[in-house]
Amino acid sequence: MRQYELTVIFPLEEDQNKAGREQLLTDLNANGAVIDKTDEVGDRDLAYEVKKRRRGRYVLFTLKLDPAKVAILDRSFKLNANLLKYLFVNIEE
């Protein structure tokens, strides 16, 4: 298992934020991810408009995950309408 940072931008609306977060955590747990740390970065302006929104709620996850599962999670995150953007970054040891 490798260490990753996952940065996610959720919509500001509480119902979409909560639904997006629940779906994300369900997907991570189903694929065997071990979440070490969760940081609420807060609400910020986006550099450009994403899905007709100019602001989003940023959350940073530090997790351990099998590298083969990243592609599977990438596909499921693309189908999650309650995620504006996400980025996996591999943390070198």
SEFIZA-3560 file (N, C-alpha, C; in Angstrom, 3 decimals):
REM SEFIZA-3560
<numar><xx>0.848</xx><yy>-1.183</yy><zz>0.000</zz><atom>N</atom></numar>
<numar><xx>0.000</xx><yy>0.000</yy><zz>0.000</zz><atom>CA</atom></numar>
<numar><xx>0.887</xx><yy>1.238</yy><zz>0.000</zz><atom>C</atom></numar>
<numar><xx>0.455</xx><yy>2.224</yy><zz>-0.767</zz><atom>N</atom></numar>
<numar><xx>1.179</xx><yy>3.483</yy><zz>-0.864</zz><atom>CA</atom></numar>
<numar><xx>0.432</xx><yy>4.579</yy><zz>-0.117</zz><atom>C</atom></numar>
<numar><xx>1.182</xx><yy>5.605</yy><zz>0.219</zz><atom>N</atom></numar>
<numar><xx>0.598</xx><yy>6.761</yy><zz>0.895</zz><atom>CA</atom></numar>
<numar><xx>0.206</xx><yy>7.798</yy><zz>-0.154</zz><atom>C</atom></numar>
<numar><xx>-1.004</xx><yy>8.328</yy><zz>-0.038</zz><atom>N</atom></numar>
<numar><xx>-1.521</xx><yy>9.336</yy><zz>-0.970</zz><atom>CA</atom></numar>
<numar><xx>-2.128</xx><yy>10.497</yy><zz>-0.199</zz><atom>C</atom></numar>
<numar><xx>-2.130</xx><yy>11.652</yy><zz>-0.857</zz><atom>N</atom></numar>
<numar><xx>-2.951</xx><yy>12.779</yy><zz>-0.416</zz><atom>CA</atom></numar>
<numar><xx>-4.065</xx><yy>12.924</yy><zz>-1.437</zz><atom>C</atom></numar>
<numar><xx>-5.279</xx><yy>13.027</yy><zz>-0.958</zz><atom>N</atom></numar>
<numar><xx>-6.442</xx><yy>13.224</yy><zz>-1.817</zz><atom>CA</atom></numar>
<numar><xx>-7.067</xx><yy>14.559</yy><zz>-1.463</zz><atom>C</atom></numar>
<numar><xx>-7.032</xx><yy>15.486</yy><zz>-2.402</zz><atom>N</atom></numar>
<numar><xx>-7.671</xx><yy>16.786</yy><zz>-2.219</zz><atom>CA</atom></numar>
<numar><xx>-8.986</xx><yy>16.766</yy><zz>-2.964</zz><atom>C</atom></numar>
<numar><xx>-10.055</xx><yy>17.130</yy><zz>-2.270</zz><atom>N</atom></numar>
<numar><xx>-11.394</xx><yy>17.091</yy><zz>-2.844</zz><atom>CA</atom></numar>
<numar><xx>-12.054</xx><yy>18.450</yy><zz>-2.657</zz><atom>C</atom></numar>
<numar><xx>-12.761</xx><yy>18.899</yy><zz>-3.685</zz><atom>N</atom></numar>
<numar><xx>-13.549</xx><yy>20.126</yy><zz>-3.594</zz><atom>CA</atom></numar>
<numar><xx>-15.021</xx><yy>19.748</yy><zz>-3.696</zz><atom>C</atom></numar>
<numar><xx>-15.760</xx><yy>20.060</yy><zz>-2.639</zz><atom>N</atom></numar>
<numar><xx>-17.193</xx><yy>19.790</yy><zz>-2.581</zz><atom>CA</atom></numar>
<numar><xx>-17.970</xx><yy>21.083</yy><zz>-2.819</zz><atom>C</atom></numar>
<numar><xx>-19.232</xx><yy>20.984</yy><zz>-3.250</zz><atom>N</atom></numar>
<numar><xx>-20.083</xx><yy>22.179</yy><zz>-3.343</zz><atom>CA</atom></numar>
<numar><xx>-20.344</xx><yy>22.756</yy><zz>-1.949</zz><atom>C</atom></numar>
<numar><xx>-20.702</xx><yy>24.031</yy><zz>-1.890</zz><atom>N</atom></numar>
<numar><xx>-20.971</xx><yy>24.674</yy><zz>-0.607</zz><atom>CA</atom></numar>
<numar><xx>-22.325</xx><yy>24.288</yy><zz>-0.021</zz><atom>C</atom></numar>
<numar><xx>-23.286</xx><yy>23.898</yy><zz>-0.853</zz><atom>N</atom></numar>
<numar><xx>-24.606</xx><yy>23.543</yy><zz>-0.359</zz><atom>CA</atom></numar>
<numar><xx>-24.499</xx><yy>22.316</yy><zz>0.558</zz><atom>C</atom></numar>
<numar><xx>-25.102</xx><yy>22.422</yy><zz>1.750</zz><atom>N</atom></numar>
<numar><xx>-24.955</xx><yy>21.387</yy><zz>2.767</zz><atom>CA</atom></numar>
<numar><xx>-25.446</xx><yy>20.013</yy><zz>2.316</zz><atom>C</atom></numar>
<numar><xx>-26.582</xx><yy>19.952</yy><zz>1.615</zz><atom>N</atom></numar>
<numar><xx>-27.103</xx><yy>18.650</yy><zz>1.204</zz><atom>CA</atom></numar>
<numar><xx>-26.180</xx><yy>17.986</yy><zz>0.186</zz><atom>C</atom></numar>
<numar><xx>-25.662</xx><yy>18.743</yy><zz>-0.761</zz><atom>N</atom></numar>
<numar><xx>-24.747</xx><yy>18.186</yy><zz>-1.760</zz><atom>CA</atom></numar>
<numar><xx>-23.389</xx><yy>17.869</yy><zz>-1.130</zz><atom>C</atom></numar>
<numar><xx>-22.960</xx><yy>18.707</yy><zz>-0.204</zz><atom>N</atom></numar>
<numar><xx>-21.696</xx><yy>18.469</yy><zz>0.484</zz><atom>CA</atom></numar>
<numar><xx>-21.754</xx><yy>17.163</yy><zz>1.270</zz><atom>C</atom></numar>
<numar><xx>-22.824</xx><yy>16.987</yy><zz>2.024</zz><atom>N</atom></numar>
<numar><xx>-22.977</xx><yy>15.787</yy><zz>2.848</zz><atom>CA</atom></numar>
<numar><xx>-23.104</xx><yy>14.531</yy><zz>1.979</zz><atom>C</atom></numar>
<numar><xx>-23.895</xx><yy>14.600</yy><zz>0.916</zz><atom>N</atom></numar>
<numar><xx>-24.065</xx><yy>13.449</yy><zz>0.025</zz><atom>CA</atom></numar>
<numar><xx>-22.757</xx><yy>13.093</yy><zz>-0.675</zz><atom>C</atom></numar>
<numar><xx>-22.028</xx><yy>14.106</yy><zz>-1.117</zz><atom>N</atom></numar>
<numar><xx>-20.750</xx><yy>13.866</yy><zz>-1.777</zz><atom>CA</atom></numar>
<numar><xx>-19.728</xx><yy>13.249</yy><zz>-0.847</zz><atom>C</atom></numar>
<numar><xx>-19.678</xx><yy>13.739</yy><zz>0.379</zz><atom>N</atom></numar>
<numar><xx>-18.727</xx><yy>13.209</yy><zz>1.365</zz><atom>CA</atom></numar>
<numar><xx>-19.063</xx><yy>11.763</yy><zz>1.735</zz><atom>C</atom></numar>
<numar><xx>-20.358</xx><yy>11.469</yy><zz>1.933</zz><atom>N</atom></numar>
<numar><xx>-20.761</xx><yy>10.101</yy><zz>2.258</zz><atom>CA</atom></numar>
<numar><xx>-20.415</xx><yy>9.136</yy><zz>1.135</zz><atom>C</atom></numar>
<numar><xx>-20.672</xx><yy>9.538</yy><zz>-0.108</zz><atom>N</atom></numar>
<numar><xx>-20.369</xx><yy>8.680</yy><zz>-1.250</zz><atom>CA</atom></numar>
<numar><xx>-18.854</xx><yy>8.470</yy><zz>-1.387</zz><atom>C</atom></numar>
<numar><xx>-18.081</xx><yy>9.530</yy><zz>-1.175</zz><atom>N</atom></numar>
<numar><xx>-16.629</xx><yy>9.434</yy><zz>-1.252</zz><atom>CA</atom></numar>
<numar><xx>-16.091</xx><yy>8.472</yy><zz>-0.196</zz><atom>C</atom></numar>
<numar><xx>-16.541</xx><yy>8.607</yy><zz>1.037</zz><atom>N</atom></numar>
<numar><xx>-16.077</xx><yy>7.721</yy><zz>2.107</zz><atom>CA</atom></numar>
<numar><xx>-16.502</xx><yy>6.279</yy><zz>1.864</zz><atom>C</atom></numar>
<numar><xx>-17.696</xx><yy>6.078</yy><zz>1.324</zz><atom>N</atom></numar>
<numar><xx>-18.160</xx><yy>4.734</yy><zz>0.987</zz><atom>CA</atom></numar>
<numar><xx>-17.264</xx><yy>4.113</yy><zz>-0.077</zz><atom>C</atom></numar>
<numar><xx>-16.939</xx><yy>4.880</yy><zz>-1.114</zz><atom>N</atom></numar>
<numar><xx>-16.062</xx><yy>4.389</yy><zz>-2.182</zz><atom>CA</atom></numar>
<numar><xx>-14.672</xx><yy>4.064</yy><zz>-1.652</zz><atom>C</atom></numar>
<numar><xx>-14.132</xx><yy>4.932</yy><zz>-0.807</zz><atom>N</atom></numar>
<numar><xx>-12.802</xx><yy>4.686</yy><zz>-0.244</zz><atom>CA</atom></numar>
<numar><xx>-12.788</xx><yy>3.421</yy><zz>0.610</zz><atom>C</atom></numar>
<numar><xx>-13.776</xx><yy>3.263</yy><zz>1.470</zz><atom>N</atom></numar>
<numar><xx>-13.835</xx><yy>2.076</yy><zz>2.333</zz><atom>CA</atom></numar>
<numar><xx>-14.045</xx><yy>0.800</yy><zz>1.526</zz><atom>C</atom></numar>
<numar><xx>-14.850</xx><yy>0.868</yy><zz>0.473</zz><atom>N</atom></numar>
<numar><xx>-15.112</xx><yy>-0.311</yy><zz>-0.353</zz><atom>CA</atom></numar>
<numar><xx>-13.859</xx><yy>-0.774</yy><zz>-1.090</zz><atom>C</atom></numar>
<numar><xx>-12.924</xx><yy>0.139</yy><zz>-1.325</zz><atom>N</atom></numar>
<numar><xx>-11.701</xx><yy>-0.203</yy><zz>-2.046</zz><atom>CA</atom></numar>
<numar><xx>-10.502</xx><yy>-0.379</yy><zz>-1.127</zz><atom>C</atom></numar>
<numar><xx>-10.741</xx><yy>-0.471</yy><zz>0.161</zz><atom>N</atom></numar>
<numar><xx>-9.686</xx><yy>-0.809</yy><zz>1.112</zz><atom>CA</atom></numar>
<numar><xx>-8.764</xx><yy>0.335</yy><zz>1.501</zz><atom>C</atom></numar>
<numar><xx>-9.193</xx><yy>1.560</yy><zz>1.339</zz><atom>N</atom></numar>
<numar><xx>-8.369</xx><yy>2.703</yy><zz>1.729</zz><atom>CA</atom></numar>
<numar><xx>-8.388</xx><yy>2.869</yy><zz>3.247</zz><atom>C</atom></numar>
<numar><xx>-7.234</xx><yy>3.200</yy><zz>3.798</zz><atom>N</atom></numar>
<numar><xx>-7.107</xx><yy>3.478</yy><zz>5.229</zz><atom>CA</atom></numar>
<numar><xx>-6.834</xx><yy>4.975</yy><zz>5.368</zz><atom>C</atom></numar>
<numar><xx>-7.796</xx><yy>5.695</yy><zz>5.915</zz><atom>N</atom></numar>
<numar><xx>-7.681</xx><yy>7.150</yy><zz>6.053</zz><atom>CA</atom></numar>
<numar><xx>-6.913</xx><yy>7.458</yy><zz>7.337</zz><atom>C</atom></numar>
<numar><xx>-5.749</xx><yy>8.093</yy><zz>7.173</zz><atom>N</atom></numar>
<numar><xx>-4.917</xx><yy>8.453</yy><zz>8.324</zz><atom>CA</atom></numar>
<numar><xx>-5.334</xx><yy>9.779</yy><zz>8.929</zz><atom>C</atom></numar>
<numar><xx>-5.675</xx><yy>10.743</yy><zz>8.061</zz><atom>N</atom></numar>
<numar><xx>-5.940</xx><yy>12.094</yy><zz>8.546</zz><atom>CA</atom></numar>
<numar><xx>-6.899</xx><yy>12.810</yy><zz>7.599</zz><atom>C</atom></numar>
<numar><xx>-7.773</xx><yy>13.630</yy><zz>8.152</zz><atom>N</atom></numar>
<numar><xx>-8.690</xx><yy>14.449</yy><zz>7.369</zz><atom>CA</atom></numar>
<numar><xx>-8.556</xx><yy>15.893</yy><zz>7.824</zz><atom>C</atom></numar>
<numar><xx>-8.251</xx><yy>16.776</yy><zz>6.882</zz><atom>N</atom></numar>
<numar><xx>-8.124</xx><yy>18.202</yy><zz>7.192</zz><atom>CA</atom></numar>
<numar><xx>-9.191</xx><yy>18.982</yy><zz>6.447</zz><atom>C</atom></numar>
<numar><xx>-9.999</xx><yy>19.724</yy><zz>7.203</zz><atom>N</atom></numar>
<numar><xx>-10.985</xx><yy>20.630</yy><zz>6.613</zz><atom>CA</atom></numar>
<numar><xx>-10.258</xx><yy>21.932</yy><zz>6.293</zz><atom>C</atom></numar>
<numar><xx>-10.001</xx><yy>22.195</yy><zz>5.027</zz><atom>N</atom></numar>
<numar><xx>-9.269</xx><yy>23.392</yy><zz>4.635</zz><atom>CA</atom></numar>
<numar><xx>-10.196</xx><yy>24.602</yy><zz>4.654</zz><atom>C</atom></numar>
<numar><xx>-11.454</xx><yy>24.410</yy><zz>4.292</zz><atom>N</atom></numar>
<numar><xx>-12.416</xx><yy>25.496</yy><zz>4.348</zz><atom>CA</atom></numar>
<numar><xx>-12.959</xx><yy>25.883</yy><zz>2.989</zz><atom>C</atom></numar>
<numar><xx>-13.770</xx><yy>26.945</yy><zz>2.990</zz><atom>N</atom></numar>
<numar><xx>-14.382</xx><yy>27.449</yy><zz>1.759</zz><atom>CA</atom></numar>
<numar><xx>-13.426</xx><yy>28.417</yy><zz>1.081</zz><atom>C</atom></numar>
<numar><xx>-13.249</xx><yy>28.215</yy><zz>-0.233</zz><atom>N</atom></numar>
<numar><xx>-12.329</xx><yy>29.071</yy><zz>-0.982</zz><atom>CA</atom></numar>
<numar><xx>-12.879</xx><yy>29.354</yy><zz>-2.366</zz><atom>C</atom></numar>
<numar><xx>-12.391</xx><yy>30.450</yy><zz>-2.937</zz><atom>N</atom></numar>
<numar><xx>-12.712</xx><yy>30.762</yy><zz>-4.326</zz><atom>CA</atom></numar>
<numar><xx>-11.957</xx><yy>29.800</yy><zz>-5.230</zz><atom>C</atom></numar>
<numar><xx>-12.605</xx><yy>29.395</yy><zz>-6.323</zz><atom>N</atom></numar>
<numar><xx>-11.961</xx><yy>28.540</yy><zz>-7.315</zz><atom>CA</atom></numar>
<numar><xx>-11.236</xx><yy>29.420</yy><zz>-8.329</zz><atom>C</atom></numar>
<numar><xx>-10.190</xx><yy>28.905</yy><zz>-8.919</zz><atom>N</atom></numar>
<numar><xx>-9.430</xx><yy>29.665</yy><zz>-9.907</zz><atom>CA</atom></numar>
<numar><xx>-10.258</xx><yy>29.903</yy><zz>-11.169</zz><atom>C</atom></numar>
<numar><xx>-11.144</xx><yy>28.973</yy><zz>-11.455</zz><atom>N</atom></numar>
<numar><xx>-12.028</xx><yy>29.095</yy><zz>-12.615</zz><atom>CA</atom></numar>
<numar><xx>-13.342</xx><yy>28.411</yy><zz>-12.280</zz><atom>C</atom></numar>
<numar><xx>-14.349</xx><yy>28.685</yy><zz>-13.047</zz><atom>N</atom></numar>
<numar><xx>-15.688</xx><yy>28.157</yy><zz>-12.797</zz><atom>CA</atom></numar>
<numar><xx>-15.714</xx><yy>26.645</yy><zz>-13.064</zz><atom>C</atom></numar>
<numar><xx>-16.247</xx><yy>25.900</yy><zz>-12.096</zz><atom>N</atom></numar>
<numar><xx>-16.378</xx><yy>24.446</yy><zz>-12.213</zz><atom>CA</atom></numar>
<numar><xx>-17.833</xx><yy>24.094</yy><zz>-11.966</zz><atom>C</atom></numar>
<numar><xx>-18.462</xx><yy>23.479</yy><zz>-12.945</zz><atom>N</atom></numar>
<numar><xx>-19.876</xx><yy>23.103</yy><zz>-12.842</zz><atom>CA</atom></numar>
<numar><xx>-20.735</xx><yy>24.294</yy><zz>-12.406</zz><atom>C</atom></numar>
<numar><xx>-20.467</xx><yy>25.454</yy><zz>-13.011</zz><atom>N</atom></numar>
<numar><xx>-21.194</xx><yy>26.706</yy><zz>-12.775</zz><atom>CA</atom></numar>
<numar><xx>-21.068</xx><yy>27.217</yy><zz>-11.340</zz><atom>C</atom></numar>
<numar><xx>-19.960</xx><yy>26.887</yy><zz>-10.674</zz><atom>N</atom></numar>
<numar><xx>-19.723</xx><yy>27.358</yy><zz>-9.309</zz><atom>CA</atom></numar>
<numar><xx>-18.388</xx><yy>28.084</yy><zz>-9.250</zz><atom>C</atom></numar>
<numar><xx>-18.317</xx><yy>29.129</yy><zz>-8.422</zz><atom>N</atom></numar>
<numar><xx>-17.089</xx><yy>29.910</yy><zz>-8.262</zz><atom>CA</atom></numar>
<numar><xx>-16.418</xx><yy>29.677</yy><zz>-6.909</zz><atom>C</atom></numar>
<numar><xx>-17.103</xx><yy>28.984</yy><zz>-5.982</zz><atom>N</atom></numar>
<numar><xx>-16.545</xx><yy>28.672</yy><zz>-4.655</zz><atom>CA</atom></numar>
<numar><xx>-16.764</xx><yy>27.207</yy><zz>-4.346</zz><atom>C</atom></numar>
<numar><xx>-15.903</xx><yy>26.682</yy><zz>-3.481</zz><atom>N</atom></numar>
<numar><xx>-16.033</xx><yy>25.289</yy><zz>-3.080</zz><atom>CA</atom></numar>
<numar><xx>-15.456</xx><yy>25.064</yy><zz>-1.692</zz><atom>C</atom></numar>
<numar><xx>-15.782</xx><yy>23.918</yy><zz>-1.119</zz><atom>N</atom></numar>
<numar><xx>-15.292</xx><yy>23.529</yy><zz>0.204</zz><atom>CA</atom></numar>
<numar><xx>-14.192</xx><yy>22.488</yy><zz>0.019</zz><atom>C</atom></numar>
<numar><xx>-12.986</xx><yy>22.827</yy><zz>0.434</zz><atom>N</atom></numar>
<numar><xx>-11.815</xx><yy>21.976</yy><zz>0.254</zz><atom>CA</atom></numar>
<numar><xx>-11.624</xx><yy>21.056</yy><zz>1.461</zz><atom>C</atom></numar>
<numar><xx>-11.311</xx><yy>19.775</yy><zz>1.163</zz><atom>N</atom></numar>
<numar><xx>-10.994</xx><yy>18.800</yy><zz>2.203</zz><atom>CA</atom></numar>
<numar><xx>-9.774</xx><yy>18.016</yy><zz>1.736</zz><atom>C</atom></numar>
<numar><xx>-8.804</xx><yy>17.822</yy><zz>2.630</zz><atom>N</atom></numar>
<numar><xx>-7.581</xx><yy>17.098</yy><zz>2.319</zz><atom>CA</atom></numar>
<numar><xx>-7.540</xx><yy>15.816</yy><zz>3.133</zz><atom>C</atom></numar>
<numar><xx>-7.452</xx><yy>14.681</yy><zz>2.450</zz><atom>N</atom></numar>
<numar><xx>-7.360</xx><yy>13.370</yy><zz>3.088</zz><atom>CA</atom></numar>
<numar><xx>-5.948</xx><yy>12.836</yy><zz>2.905</zz><atom>C</atom></numar>
<numar><xx>-5.368</xx><yy>12.272</yy><zz>3.963</zz><atom>N</atom></numar>
<numar><xx>-4.116</xx><yy>11.528</yy><zz>3.868</zz><atom>CA</atom></numar>
<numar><xx>-4.499</xx><yy>10.072</yy><zz>4.073</zz><atom>C</atom></numar>
<numar><xx>-4.163</xx><yy>9.219</yy><zz>3.112</zz><atom>N</atom></numar>
<numar><xx>-4.636</xx><yy>7.838</yy><zz>3.173</zz><atom>CA</atom></numar>
<numar><xx>-3.617</xx><yy>6.874</yy><zz>2.610</zz><atom>C</atom></numar>
<numar><xx>-3.809</xx><yy>5.591</yy><zz>2.932</zz><atom>N</atom></numar>
<numar><xx>-3.014</xx><yy>4.504</yy><zz>2.371</zz><atom>CA</atom></numar>
<numar><xx>-3.937</xx><yy>3.690</yy><zz>1.481</zz><atom>C</atom></numar>
<numar><xx>-3.419</xx><yy>3.346</yy><zz>0.287</zz><atom>N</atom></numar>
<numar><xx>-4.261</xx><yy>2.704</yy><zz>-0.717</zz><atom>CA</atom></numar>
<numar><xx>-3.397</xx><yy>1.881</yy><zz>-1.653</zz><atom>C</atom></numar>
<numar><xx>-3.950</xx><yy>0.767</yy><zz>-2.116</zz><atom>N</atom></numar>
<numar><xx>-3.298</xx><yy>-0.051</yy><zz>-3.123</zz><atom>CA</atom></numar>
<numar><xx>-3.284</xx><yy>0.728</yy><zz>-4.441</zz><atom>C</atom></numar>
<numar><xx>-2.131</xx><yy>0.834</yy><zz>-5.117</zz><atom>N</atom></numar>
<numar><xx>-2.054</xx><yy>1.626</yy><zz>-6.357</zz><atom>CA</atom></numar>
<numar><xx>-3.034</xx><yy>1.181</yy><zz>-7.446</zz><atom>C</atom></numar>
<numar><xx>-3.380</xx><yy>-0.081</yy><zz>-7.496</zz><atom>N</atom></numar>
<numar><xx>-4.318</xx><yy>-0.563</yy><zz>-8.517</zz><atom>CA</atom></numar>
<numar><xx>-5.732</xx><yy>-0.023</yy><zz>-8.290</zz><atom>C</atom></numar>
<numar><xx>-6.034</xx><yy>0.379</yy><zz>-7.074</zz><atom>N</atom></numar>
<numar><xx>-7.378</xx><yy>0.873</yy><zz>-6.745</zz><atom>CA</atom></numar>
<numar><xx>-7.581</xx><yy>2.337</yy><zz>-7.127</zz><atom>C</atom></numar>
<numar><xx>-6.502</xx><yy>3.062</yy><zz>-7.415</zz><atom>N</atom></numar>
<numar><xx>-6.623</xx><yy>4.484</yy><zz>-7.748</zz><atom>CA</atom></numar>
<numar><xx>-7.452</xx><yy>4.670</yy><zz>-9.017</zz><atom>C</atom></numar>
<numar><xx>-7.235</xx><yy>3.836</yy><zz>-10.029</zz><atom>N</atom></numar>
<numar><xx>-7.997</xx><yy>3.948</yy><zz>-11.276</zz><atom>CA</atom></numar>
<numar><xx>-9.473</xx><yy>3.637</yy><zz>-11.045</zz><atom>C</atom></numar>
<numar><xx>-9.756</xx><yy>2.676</yy><zz>-10.192</zz><atom>N</atom></numar>
<numar><xx>-11.153</xx><yy>2.329</yy><zz>-9.872</zz><atom>CA</atom></numar>
<numar><xx>-11.831</xx><yy>3.501</yy><zz>-9.167</zz><atom>C</atom></numar>
<numar><xx>-11.135</xx><yy>4.100</yy><zz>-8.199</zz><atom>N</atom></numar>
<numar><xx>-11.692</xx><yy>5.251</yy><zz>-7.485</zz><atom>CA</atom></numar>
<numar><xx>-11.851</xx><yy>6.448</yy><zz>-8.408</zz><atom>C</atom></numar>
<numar><xx>-10.930</xx><yy>6.625</yy><zz>-9.331</zz><atom>N</atom></numar>
<numar><xx>-11.010</xx><yy>7.719</yy><zz>-10.296</zz><atom>CA</atom></numar>
<numar><xx>-12.313</xx><yy>7.629</yy><zz>-11.090</zz><atom>C</atom></numar>
<numar><xx>-12.647</xx><yy>6.442</yy><zz>-11.545</zz><atom>N</atom></numar>
<numar><xx>-13.902</xx><yy>6.265</yy><zz>-12.300</zz><atom>CA</atom></numar>
<numar><xx>-15.125</xx><yy>6.534</yy><zz>-11.439</zz><atom>C</atom></numar>
<numar><xx>-15.133</xx><yy>6.050</yy><zz>-10.199</zz><atom>N</atom></numar>
<numar><xx>-16.306</xx><yy>6.262</yy><zz>-9.343</zz><atom>CA</atom></numar>
<numar><xx>-16.440</xx><yy>7.729</yy><zz>-8.928</zz><atom>C</atom></numar>
<numar><xx>-15.314</xx><yy>8.445</yy><zz>-8.736</zz><atom>N</atom></numar>
<numar><xx>-15.380</xx><yy>9.861</yy><zz>-8.388</zz><atom>CA</atom></numar>
<numar><xx>-15.912</xx><yy>10.685</yy><zz>-9.555</zz><atom>C</atom></numar>
<numar><xx>-15.594</xx><yy>10.292</yy><zz>-10.782</zz><atom>N</atom></numar>
<numar><xx>-16.105</xx><yy>11.015</yy><zz>-11.947</zz><atom>CA</atom></numar>
<numar><xx>-17.619</xx><yy>10.908</yy><zz>-12.053</zz><atom>C</atom></numar>
<numar><xx>-18.179</xx><yy>9.806</yy><zz>-11.558</zz><atom>N</atom></numar>
<numar><xx>-19.628</xx><yy>9.613</yy><zz>-11.598</zz><atom>CA</atom></numar>
<numar><xx>-20.352</xx><yy>10.288</yy><zz>-10.441</zz><atom>C</atom></numar>
<numar><xx>-19.619</xx><yy>10.734</yy><zz>-9.434</zz><atom>N</atom></numar>
<numar><xx>-20.209</xx><yy>11.387</yy><zz>-8.270</zz><atom>CA</atom></numar>
<numar><xx>-20.495</xx><yy>12.848</yy><zz>-8.625</zz><atom>C</atom></numar>
<numar><xx>-21.750</xx><yy>13.179</yy><zz>-8.789</zz><atom>N</atom></numar>
<numar><xx>-22.150</xx><yy>14.539</yy><zz>-9.185</zz><atom>CA</atom></numar>
<numar><xx>-21.925</xx><yy>15.563</yy><zz>-8.077</zz><atom>C</atom></numar>
<numar><xx>-21.694</xx><yy>15.096</yy><zz>-6.852</zz><atom>N</atom></numar>
<numar><xx>-21.509</xx><yy>16.003</yy><zz>-5.725</zz><atom>CA</atom></numar>
<numar><xx>-20.043</xx><yy>16.292</yy><zz>-5.418</zz><atom>C</atom></numar>
<numar><xx>-19.144</xx><yy>15.971</yy><zz>-6.336</zz><atom>N</atom></numar>
<numar><xx>-17.740</xx><yy>16.349</yy><zz>-6.249</zz><atom>CA</atom></numar>
<numar><xx>-17.455</xx><yy>17.339</yy><zz>-7.364</zz><atom>C</atom></numar>
<numar><xx>-16.857</xx><yy>18.460</yy><zz>-7.031</zz><atom>N</atom></numar>
<numar><xx>-16.491</xx><yy>19.401</yy><zz>-8.075</zz><atom>CA</atom></numar>
<numar><xx>-15.168</xx><yy>19.001</yy><zz>-8.717</zz><atom>C</atom></numar>
<numar><xx>-14.155</xx><yy>18.742</yy><zz>-7.909</zz><atom>N</atom></numar>
<numar><xx>-12.836</xx><yy>18.344</yy><zz>-8.382</zz><atom>CA</atom></numar>
<numar><xx>-12.174</xx><yy>17.474</yy><zz>-7.329</zz><atom>C</atom></numar>
<numar><xx>-11.179</xx><yy>16.681</yy><zz>-7.748</zz><atom>N</atom></numar>
<numar><xx>-10.390</xx><yy>15.869</yy><zz>-6.835</zz><atom>CA</atom></numar>
<numar><xx>-9.018</xx><yy>15.645</yy><zz>-7.450</zz><atom>C</atom></numar>
<numar><xx>-8.038</xx><yy>15.328</yy><zz>-6.602</zz><atom>N</atom></numar>
<numar><xx>-6.685</xx><yy>15.081</yy><zz>-7.084</zz><atom>CA</atom></numar>
<numar><xx>-5.985</xx><yy>14.112</yy><zz>-6.138</zz><atom>C</atom></numar>
<numar><xx>-5.487</xx><yy>13.010</yy><zz>-6.698</zz><atom>N</atom></numar>
<numar><xx>-4.645</xx><yy>12.069</yy><zz>-5.965</zz><atom>CA</atom></numar>
<numar><xx>-3.191</xx><yy>12.474</yy><zz>-6.163</zz><atom>C</atom></numar>
<numar><xx>-2.413</xx><yy>12.522</yy><zz>-5.078</zz><atom>N</atom></numar>
<numar><xx>-0.980</xx><yy>12.785</yy><zz>-5.140</zz><atom>CA</atom></numar>
<numar><xx>-0.274</xx><yy>11.707</yy><zz>-4.346</zz><atom>C</atom></numar>
<numar><xx>0.700</xx><yy>11.041</yy><zz>-4.980</zz><atom>N</atom></numar>
<numar><xx>1.486</xx><yy>10.020</yy><zz>-4.325</zz><atom>CA</atom></numar>
<numar><xx>2.532</xx><yy>10.687</yy><zz>-3.437</zz><atom>C</atom></numar>
<numar><xx>2.585</xx><yy>10.300</yy><zz>-2.171</zz><atom>N</atom></numar>
<numar><xx>3.571</xx><yy>10.848</yy><zz>-1.236</zz><atom>CA</atom></numar>
<numar><xx>4.766</xx><yy>9.914</yy><zz>-1.226</zz><atom>C</atom></numar>
<numar><xx>5.920</xx><yy>10.424</yy><zz>-1.627</zz><atom>N</atom></numar>
<numar><xx>7.139</xx><yy>9.615</yy><zz>-1.631</zz><atom>CA</atom></numar>
<numar><xx>7.630</xx><yy>9.431</yy><zz>-0.207</zz><atom>C</atom></numar>
<numar><xx>8.111</xx><yy>8.243</yy><zz>0.066</zz><atom>N</atom></numar>
<numar><xx>8.633</xx><yy>7.922</yy><zz>1.415</zz><atom>CA</atom></numar>
<numar><xx>9.942</xx><yy>8.614</yy><zz>1.656</zz><atom>C</atom></numar>
//
